[in-house]
Amino acid sequence: MKILTANRLGDGIAVWYADGGWVETVDHADLAHDKAAEDRLEVIGARAYADNEVVDVNLIDADVVDGVVEPVRLREKIRAAGPTIRGDLGKQAERIA
């Protein structure tokens, strides 16, 4: 499975494509289960890049764990959670609050 990720151009925050827009959490990102769905997400990403909404647009590997979408690679897990040096910063801190 693949999901679409990028960085929002205005502030650099990592975002994922879900439900017709860019969201700051990966939990419910739209999943591509086949090549046609991957192609659709790539078109969406290319359009958002051309419209100066996002940069560094990529399809990445993902799994569903306990009903929640999670990136497979460590780099993408870090982008989804926030800095690794302080748990009180970034998206992981927001989930605790």
C-alpha positions in Angstrom: 0.0 0.0 0.0 1.1 3.6 -0.7 0.1 7.0 0.7 0.9 10.5 -0.6 3.1 12.8 1.5 4.6 16.2 1.1 5.7 19.3 2.9 3.3 22.2 3.0 4.9 25.1 1.2 3.8 27.9 3.7 5.4 26.4 6.8 7.3 23.2 5.8 5.0 21.0 8.0 4.9 17.3 6.8 1.4 16.6 5.4 -0.5 13.6 4.0 -3.3 13.5 1.5 -6.6 12.4 3.0 -10.3 13.0 2.3 -9.7 15.4 -0.5 -7.1 17.6 1.2 -3.8 17.8 3.0 -3.8 16.9 6.7 -1.1 17.1 9.4 -1.5 13.6 10.7 -0.9 10.3 8.8 -3.5 8.3 10.7 -6.2 8.4 8.0 -4.3 9.1 4.8 -5.8 7.9 1.6 -4.4 4.4 0.8 -3.5 3.3 -2.7 -4.1 -0.4 -3.0 -3.2 -0.8 -6.7 -1.3 1.0 -9.5 -4.4 2.9 -10.7 -4.9 4.4 -7.2 -1.1 5.2 -7.0 -1.4 7.0 -10.4 -4.4 9.0 -9.1 -2.5 10.1 -6.0 0.5 11.1 -8.1 -1.7 13.3 -10.3 -3.1 14.9 -7.1 0.4 15.5 -5.8 1.7 16.9 -9.1 -1.3 19.3 -9.2 -0.8 20.5 -5.6 2.9 21.0 -6.4 2.1 23.0 -9.5 -0.3 25.1 -7.5 2.4 25.9 -4.9 0.6 24.2 -2.1 3.3 21.6 -1.3 6.8 20.5 -2.1 8.7 17.2 -1.9 5.7 15.2 -3.0 6.2 11.4 -2.6 4.3 8.2 -2.6 5.5 6.2 0.4 4.9 2.6 1.7 2.4 2.3 4.5 0.6 -0.4 6.5 -2.6 -0.3 8.5 -2.0 -1.2 12.1 -5.1 -1.5 14.4 -7.1 0.5 11.9 -4.6 3.3 11.7 -2.4 4.1 8.7 1.3 4.0 9.6 4.4 4.6 7.4 6.7 1.7 7.0 10.1 3.4 6.8 11.7 4.9 9.9 12.3 8.3 8.1 8.6 8.5 7.4 7.7 7.5 10.9 9.8 10.3 12.3 8.2 12.8 9.8 4.8 11.6 11.1 5.7 11.9 14.8 8.1 14.8 15.1 11.6 15.3 16.5 13.2 12.2 18.0 15.1 14.1 20.7 12.2 15.5 22.7 8.8 13.9 23.1 7.2 17.1 24.3 7.6 18.7 20.8 6.0 18.0 17.5 3.1 15.8 16.6 3.8 13.2 19.2 3.3 15.9 21.9 0.0 16.9 20.4 -1.3 13.3 20.6 -0.5 13.2 24.3 -2.2 16.5 25.1 
